Protein backbone atom coordinates (compact mmCIF):
# COMPACT_ATOMS: atom_id res chain seq x y z
CA UNK A 1 0.00 0.00 0.00
CA UNK A 2 1.30 3.45 -0.91
CA UNK A 3 1.95 5.56 2.20
CA UNK A 4 4.27 8.07 3.84
CA UNK A 5 6.59 5.72 5.68
CA UNK A 6 8.97 8.02 7.56
CA UNK A 7 10.07 11.59 8.09
CA UNK A 8 13.84 11.64 8.34
CA UNK A 9 16.23 14.46 9.15
CA UNK A 10 16.34 15.75 5.58
CA UNK A 11 13.84 13.72 3.56
CA UNK A 12 10.40 12.14 3.57
CA UNK A 13 10.33 8.43 2.68
CA UNK A 14 7.31 7.16 0.76
CA UNK A 15 6.47 3.54 0.07
CA UNK A 16 5.08 3.71 -3.45
CA UNK A 17 4.23 1.04 -5.98
CA UNK A 18 1.65 2.70 -8.24
CA UNK A 19 2.68 4.41 -11.47
CA UNK A 20 0.43 7.48 -11.34
CA UNK A 21 1.50 8.38 -7.79
CA UNK A 22 5.14 7.70 -8.62
CA UNK A 23 4.93 10.18 -11.51
CA UNK A 24 3.43 12.80 -9.18
CA UNK A 25 6.20 12.21 -6.62
CA UNK A 26 8.93 12.57 -9.25
CA UNK A 27 7.31 15.86 -10.29
CA UNK A 28 7.78 17.00 -6.66
CA UNK A 29 11.52 16.24 -6.84
CA UNK A 30 11.49 12.71 -5.46
CA UNK A 31 14.21 10.19 -6.12
CA UNK A 32 13.95 6.40 -5.99
CA UNK A 33 16.25 3.98 -4.19
CA UNK A 34 16.07 0.46 -2.80
CA UNK A 35 14.48 1.95 0.37
CA UNK A 36 11.63 3.54 -1.53
CA UNK A 37 10.95 7.02 -2.84
CA UNK A 38 12.24 10.04 -0.97
CA UNK A 39 11.62 13.76 -1.23
CA UNK A 40 14.33 15.97 0.23
CA UNK A 41 13.71 19.08 2.32
CA UNK A 42 16.01 21.63 3.91
CA UNK A 43 13.89 23.38 6.51
CA UNK A 44 10.77 23.03 8.61
CA UNK A 45 8.86 25.18 6.10
CA UNK A 46 10.07 23.01 3.21
CA UNK A 47 9.00 19.90 5.17
CA UNK A 48 5.57 21.46 5.66
CA UNK A 49 5.35 22.10 1.91
CA UNK A 50 6.27 18.47 1.11
CA UNK A 51 3.74 17.09 3.61
CA UNK A 52 1.06 19.44 2.26
CA UNK A 53 1.71 18.13 -1.26
CA UNK A 54 1.42 14.53 -0.02
CA UNK A 55 -1.80 15.49 1.78
CA UNK A 56 -3.12 16.98 -1.49
CA UNK A 57 -2.25 13.72 -3.28
CA UNK A 58 -4.20 11.86 -0.55
CA UNK A 59 -1.26 9.64 0.37
CA UNK A 60 -1.93 7.98 3.77
CA UNK A 61 0.53 8.82 6.57
CA UNK A 62 1.85 5.94 8.69
CA UNK A 63 0.75 6.10 12.32
CA UNK A 64 1.20 3.93 15.39
CA UNK A 65 0.69 4.21 19.12
CA UNK A 66 3.74 6.04 20.44
CA UNK A 67 6.73 7.14 18.43
CA UNK A 68 7.29 10.02 16.04
CA UNK A 69 5.36 8.80 13.02
CA UNK A 70 4.66 10.79 9.84
CA UNK A 71 1.10 11.35 11.11
CA UNK A 72 2.51 12.74 14.39
CA UNK A 73 4.89 15.03 12.49
CA UNK A 74 1.97 16.35 10.42
CA UNK A 75 -0.06 16.92 13.61
CA UNK A 76 2.84 18.84 15.18
CA UNK A 77 3.20 21.06 12.10
CA UNK A 78 -0.57 21.59 12.11
CA UNK A 79 -0.34 22.74 15.76
CA UNK A 80 2.34 25.19 14.62
CA UNK A 81 0.01 26.32 11.79
CA UNK A 82 2.50 25.33 9.09
CA UNK A 83 0.05 22.83 7.53
CA UNK A 84 -3.74 22.77 7.61
CA UNK A 85 -6.55 20.26 7.39
CA UNK A 86 -6.67 16.55 7.98
CA UNK A 87 -4.82 13.57 6.58
CA UNK A 88 -5.55 9.90 6.24
CA UNK A 89 -3.56 7.94 8.82
CA UNK A 90 -2.80 4.27 8.31
CA UNK A 91 -1.96 1.53 10.78
CA UNK A 92 -1.90 -2.20 10.18
CA UNK A 93 -3.65 -5.01 12.03
CA UNK A 94 -1.48 -7.48 10.07
CA UNK A 95 0.90 -7.12 7.11
CA UNK A 96 -1.83 -6.96 4.46
CA UNK A 97 -4.59 -5.42 6.60
CA UNK A 98 -4.33 -1.62 6.64
CA UNK A 99 -6.67 0.40 8.82
CA UNK A 100 -7.34 3.91 7.51
CA UNK A 101 -8.74 6.78 9.55
CA UNK A 102 -9.01 10.56 9.32
CA UNK A 103 -6.47 12.37 11.49
C-alpha positions as a Markdown table, in Angstrom:
| # | Residue | x | y | z |
|---|---|---|---|---|
| 1 | Unk | 0.0 | 0.0 | 0.0 |
| 2 | Unk | 1.3 | 3.5 | -0.9 |
| 3 | Unk | 1.9 | 5.6 | 2.2 |
| 4 | Unk | 4.3 | 8.1 | 3.8 |
| 5 | Unk | 6.6 | 5.7 | 5.7 |
| 6 | Unk | 9.0 | 8.0 | 7.6 |
| 7 | Unk | 10.1 | 11.6 | 8.1 |
| 8 | Unk | 13.8 | 11.6 | 8.3 |
| 9 | Unk | 16.2 | 14.5 | 9.2 |
| 10 | Unk | 16.3 | 15.7 | 5.6 |
| 11 | Unk | 13.8 | 13.7 | 3.6 |
| 12 | Unk | 10.4 | 12.1 | 3.6 |
| 13 | Unk | 10.3 | 8.4 | 2.7 |
| 14 | Unk | 7.3 | 7.2 | 0.8 |
| 15 | Unk | 6.5 | 3.5 | 0.1 |
| 16 | Unk | 5.1 | 3.7 | -3.5 |
| 17 | Unk | 4.2 | 1.0 | -6.0 |
| 18 | Unk | 1.7 | 2.7 | -8.2 |
| 19 | Unk | 2.7 | 4.4 | -11.5 |
| 20 | Unk | 0.4 | 7.5 | -11.3 |
| 21 | Unk | 1.5 | 8.4 | -7.8 |
| 22 | Unk | 5.1 | 7.7 | -8.6 |
| 23 | Unk | 4.9 | 10.2 | -11.5 |
| 24 | Unk | 3.4 | 12.8 | -9.2 |
| 25 | Unk | 6.2 | 12.2 | -6.6 |
| 26 | Unk | 8.9 | 12.6 | -9.2 |
| 27 | Unk | 7.3 | 15.9 | -10.3 |
| 28 | Unk | 7.8 | 17.0 | -6.7 |
| 29 | Unk | 11.5 | 16.2 | -6.8 |
| 30 | Unk | 11.5 | 12.7 | -5.5 |
| 31 | Unk | 14.2 | 10.2 | -6.1 |
| 32 | Unk | 13.9 | 6.4 | -6.0 |
| 33 | Unk | 16.3 | 4.0 | -4.2 |
| 34 | Unk | 16.1 | 0.5 | -2.8 |
| 35 | Unk | 14.5 | 1.9 | 0.4 |
| 36 | Unk | 11.6 | 3.5 | -1.5 |
| 37 | Unk | 10.9 | 7.0 | -2.8 |
| 38 | Unk | 12.2 | 10.0 | -1.0 |
| 39 | Unk | 11.6 | 13.8 | -1.2 |
| 40 | Unk | 14.3 | 16.0 | 0.2 |
| 41 | Unk | 13.7 | 19.1 | 2.3 |
| 42 | Unk | 16.0 | 21.6 | 3.9 |
| 43 | Unk | 13.9 | 23.4 | 6.5 |
| 44 | Unk | 10.8 | 23.0 | 8.6 |
| 45 | Unk | 8.9 | 25.2 | 6.1 |
| 46 | Unk | 10.1 | 23.0 | 3.2 |
| 47 | Unk | 9.0 | 19.9 | 5.2 |
| 48 | Unk | 5.6 | 21.5 | 5.7 |
| 49 | Unk | 5.4 | 22.1 | 1.9 |
| 50 | Unk | 6.3 | 18.5 | 1.1 |
| 51 | Unk | 3.7 | 17.1 | 3.6 |
| 52 | Unk | 1.1 | 19.4 | 2.3 |
| 53 | Unk | 1.7 | 18.1 | -1.3 |
| 54 | Unk | 1.4 | 14.5 | 0.0 |
| 55 | Unk | -1.8 | 15.5 | 1.8 |
| 56 | Unk | -3.1 | 17.0 | -1.5 |
| 57 | Unk | -2.3 | 13.7 | -3.3 |
| 58 | Unk | -4.2 | 11.9 | -0.6 |
| 59 | Unk | -1.3 | 9.6 | 0.4 |
| 60 | Unk | -1.9 | 8.0 | 3.8 |
| 61 | Unk | 0.5 | 8.8 | 6.6 |
| 62 | Unk | 1.9 | 5.9 | 8.7 |
| 63 | Unk | 0.7 | 6.1 | 12.3 |
| 64 | Unk | 1.2 | 3.9 | 15.4 |
| 65 | Unk | 0.7 | 4.2 | 19.1 |
| 66 | Unk | 3.7 | 6.0 | 20.4 |
| 67 | Unk | 6.7 | 7.1 | 18.4 |
| 68 | Unk | 7.3 | 10.0 | 16.0 |
| 69 | Unk | 5.4 | 8.8 | 13.0 |
| 70 | Unk | 4.7 | 10.8 | 9.8 |
| 71 | Unk | 1.1 | 11.3 | 11.1 |
| 72 | Unk | 2.5 | 12.7 | 14.4 |
| 73 | Unk | 4.9 | 15.0 | 12.5 |
| 74 | Unk | 2.0 | 16.3 | 10.4 |
| 75 | Unk | -0.1 | 16.9 | 13.6 |
| 76 | Unk | 2.8 | 18.8 | 15.2 |
| 77 | Unk | 3.2 | 21.1 | 12.1 |
| 78 | Unk | -0.6 | 21.6 | 12.1 |
| 79 | Unk | -0.3 | 22.7 | 15.8 |
| 80 | Unk | 2.3 | 25.2 | 14.6 |
| 81 | Unk | 0.0 | 26.3 | 11.8 |
| 82 | Unk | 2.5 | 25.3 | 9.1 |
| 83 | Unk | 0.0 | 22.8 | 7.5 |
| 84 | Unk | -3.7 | 22.8 | 7.6 |
| 85 | Unk | -6.5 | 20.3 | 7.4 |
| 86 | Unk | -6.7 | 16.5 | 8.0 |
| 87 | Unk | -4.8 | 13.6 | 6.6 |
| 88 | Unk | -5.6 | 9.9 | 6.2 |
| 89 | Unk | -3.6 | 7.9 | 8.8 |
| 90 | Unk | -2.8 | 4.3 | 8.3 |
| 91 | Unk | -2.0 | 1.5 | 10.8 |
| 92 | Unk | -1.9 | -2.2 | 10.2 |
| 93 | Unk | -3.7 | -5.0 | 12.0 |
| 94 | Unk | -1.5 | -7.5 | 10.1 |
| 95 | Unk | 0.9 | -7.1 | 7.1 |
| 96 | Unk | -1.8 | -7.0 | 4.5 |
| 97 | Unk | -4.6 | -5.4 | 6.6 |
| 98 | Unk | -4.3 | -1.6 | 6.6 |
| 99 | Unk | -6.7 | 0.4 | 8.8 |
| 100 | Unk | -7.3 | 3.9 | 7.5 |
| 101 | Unk | -8.7 | 6.8 | 9.6 |
| 102 | Unk | -9.0 | 10.6 | 9.3 |
| 103 | Unk | -6.5 | 12.4 | 11.5 |
